[in-house]
Every structure is written in structure tokens, then in C-alpha cells.
């Protein structure tokens, strides 16, 4: 994270990641909403992070991937975003990405 914060590491994501992190912080981790907001704002301020737009055309494709690979919609959408941007590495705790042989999942430790 420090490398992303400083801009030494460049990563891309979309709004679904922000929504998932917020949900996990509040519901699973029990983080107070205001504290979760502060953490998300800090994430959005990272110099190495860029957000890509959600693409309407990806939605139908994501549904197809969802059933083909038995992953959820958001994971399928992320896979399509990666493919569209030539990204092959993903930071994730989610083993569903291992179902896509061209993706290299880099595990991160949860804080």
C-alpha cells in the first residue's frame, strides 16, 4: 500500500472495488461509518491509484463470465476491466481469480 500511496506502484480499479471495500469495512470488520469513510478517502487519495469508468457493455459479458467460471458479477467485471487495460496481475484475497489462468493473483495481508 505504501508504494501505491507514494505513486511508486501504479494500479487501476473501478467503483465496484470501492463499494466492496466499504461494505467489508462496515459489515464484516465492524468499522464505524465515519472511520470507513476516512479510510476510503485515504485510498482514493493514493497517488498510484486510478479509477476506470464502468462500461455498460461489460455488464452482459460479465454475466456470461459469471456463469462460465462460477464467480460473482463483480469479480467477472474486474476480469473484463483487467483484460481491457492489459492488466494480468491483481492484488486480491479472493481465490476466484485463480480460475482465470492468465491472471496472476498477488495476495495482500488484511490489516
HELIX and SHEET records of a PDB file:
HELIX    1   1 UNK A    2  UNK A    6  1                                   5    
HELIX    2   2 UNK A   15  UNK A   23  1                                   9    
HELIX    3   3 UNK A   24  UNK A   28  3                                   5    
HELIX    4   4 UNK A   33  UNK A   44  1                                  12    
HELIX    5   5 UNK A   56  UNK A   69  1                                  14    
HELIX    6   6 UNK A   73  UNK A   84  1                                  12    
HELIX    7   7 UNK A   95  UNK A   99  5                                   5    
SHEET    1   A 2 UNK A  11  UNK A  13  0                                        
SHEET    2   A 2 UNK A  49  UNK A  51  1                                        
SHEET    1   B 2 UNK A  89  UNK A  91  0                                        
SHEET    2   B 2 UNK A 104  UNK A 106  1                                        
END                                                                             
